[in-house]
Amino acid sequence: MAQFDDGKEAGALRTIGEVAKATGIKPHVLRYWEQQFPMLKPLTRSGGRRYYRPEDVALVERIDRLVNREGYTLKGARAALREVPDQQATAQTPAVPDAPGNILPRLKAIRDDLRRALAA
């Protein structure tokens, strides 16, 4: 989770500069991600100033993890974000991670994707 040392409360709105500083992601990258990820929609005020809510910051961190740490392409990260709901939603509907029924459909989908890629 991003660490903000600006004295604001945890639920406060943050400017793009504050988010960039806390996450280490440059503002131009954040603006580009807003174009590439339709679910990333910070509030905009007069003059086009962006204000990121805590859920926007969490989404930026998820995108950063997928793209810069796990090696997803932007297209793959978009698909992964659509496929797996945010952590707040999954907390409401707990899943058993080790249950074979939970992973089997995902593994089959990966297998099918690999088959199509190899056939092309």
C-alpha positions as CSV (number, residue, x, y, z in Angstrom):
1,M,0.0,0.0,0.0
2,A,1.3,3.5,-0.9
3,Q,2.7,5.4,2.0
4,F,1.6,9.1,2.1
5,D,3.5,11.3,4.6
6,D,1.5,14.4,4.0
7,G,-0.6,14.5,7.2
8,K,-3.9,13.8,5.4
9,E,-6.2,11.1,6.6
10,A,-6.1,7.7,4.9
11,G,-9.3,8.3,3.0
12,A,-8.3,11.7,1.7
13,L,-8.2,12.6,-2.0
14,R,-4.7,12.7,-3.5
15,T,-3.4,14.7,-6.4
16,I,-1.6,13.0,-9.3
17,G,1.7,14.3,-7.9
18,E,1.1,12.9,-4.5
19,V,0.2,9.5,-6.0
20,A,3.2,9.6,-8.3
21,K,5.5,10.3,-5.4
22,A,4.0,7.7,-3.1
23,T,4.0,4.9,-5.7
24,G,7.1,5.8,-7.7
25,I,5.1,6.0,-10.9
26,K,5.6,9.1,-13.0
27,P,2.5,11.3,-13.6
28,H,2.6,10.9,-17.4
29,V,2.4,7.1,-16.9
30,L,-0.6,7.5,-14.6
31,R,-2.3,9.7,-17.2
32,Y,-1.6,7.1,-19.9
33,W,-2.9,4.3,-17.7
34,E,-6.2,6.3,-17.3
35,Q,-6.5,6.0,-21.1
36,Q,-5.6,2.3,-21.1
37,F,-7.6,1.1,-18.1
38,P,-11.2,2.2,-18.3
39,M,-11.8,1.3,-14.7
40,L,-9.2,3.8,-13.5
41,K,-11.2,7.1,-13.3
42,P,-9.9,9.6,-10.7
43,L,-12.1,12.6,-10.0
44,T,-11.4,15.6,-12.2
45,R,-12.1,19.1,-11.2
46,S,-11.9,22.4,-12.9
47,G,-8.8,22.9,-14.9
48,G,-8.5,19.1,-15.3
49,R,-6.9,18.5,-11.9
50,R,-7.1,14.8,-11.0
51,Y,-7.9,13.7,-7.5
52,Y,-7.3,10.0,-6.7
53,R,-9.6,8.3,-4.2
54,P,-8.1,5.5,-2.0
55,E,-9.7,2.9,-4.4
56,D,-8.0,4.6,-7.4
57,V,-4.6,4.4,-5.6
58,A,-5.2,0.7,-4.8
59,L,-6.0,0.1,-8.5
60,V,-2.9,2.0,-9.6
61,E,-0.9,-0.3,-7.3
62,R,-2.6,-3.4,-8.8
63,I,-1.8,-2.2,-12.3
64,D,1.8,-1.5,-11.3
65,R,2.2,-5.0,-9.8
66,L,0.7,-6.7,-12.9
67,V,2.6,-4.7,-15.5
68,N,6.0,-3.9,-13.8
69,R,6.4,-6.9,-11.4
70,E,4.5,-9.8,-12.9
71,G,5.3,-9.0,-16.6
72,Y,1.8,-8.6,-17.9
73,T,1.2,-6.6,-21.1
74,L,-1.3,-3.7,-20.8
75,K,-3.8,-5.8,-22.6
76,G,-3.2,-8.8,-20.3
77,A,-3.4,-6.6,-17.2
78,R,-6.7,-5.2,-18.4
79,A,-8.0,-8.7,-18.9
80,A,-6.7,-9.8,-15.5
81,L,-8.4,-6.9,-13.8
82,R,-11.7,-7.7,-15.4
83,E,-11.3,-11.3,-14.5
84,V,-10.4,-10.9,-10.9
85,P,-12.5,-8.4,-8.9
86,D,-10.9,-6.1,-6.5
87,Q,-9.9,-7.3,-3.1
88,Q,-12.8,-5.6,-1.3
89,A,-15.3,-7.7,-3.5
90,T,-13.4,-10.9,-2.9
91,A,-13.4,-10.3,0.8
92,Q,-17.2,-10.4,0.7
93,T,-17.2,-13.7,-1.2
94,P,-14.4,-15.8,0.2
95,A,-13.0,-18.5,-2.0
96,V,-11.0,-21.6,-1.0
97,P,-7.7,-21.1,-2.8
98,D,-6.6,-24.7,-2.6
99,A,-9.8,-26.3,-3.8
100,P,-9.2,-27.9,-7.2
101,G,-12.5,-26.7,-8.6
102,N,-11.4,-23.1,-8.2
103,I,-8.3,-23.3,-10.4
104,L,-9.2,-25.9,-13.0
105,P,-11.3,-23.5,-15.2
106,R,-8.4,-21.0,-15.2
107,L,-5.9,-23.6,-16.0
108,K,-8.0,-24.9,-18.9
109,A,-8.4,-21.3,-20.2
110,I,-4.6,-20.9,-20.1
111,R,-4.1,-24.2,-21.9
112,D,-6.6,-23.1,-24.6
113,D,-4.8,-19.7,-25.0
114,L,-1.5,-21.5,-25.4
115,R,-2.9,-23.9,-28.0
116,R,-4.3,-21.0,-30.0
117,A,-1.0,-19.1,-29.8
118,L,1.0,-22.1,-30.9
119,A,-1.4,-22.7,-33.8
120,A,-1.1,-19.2,-35.1
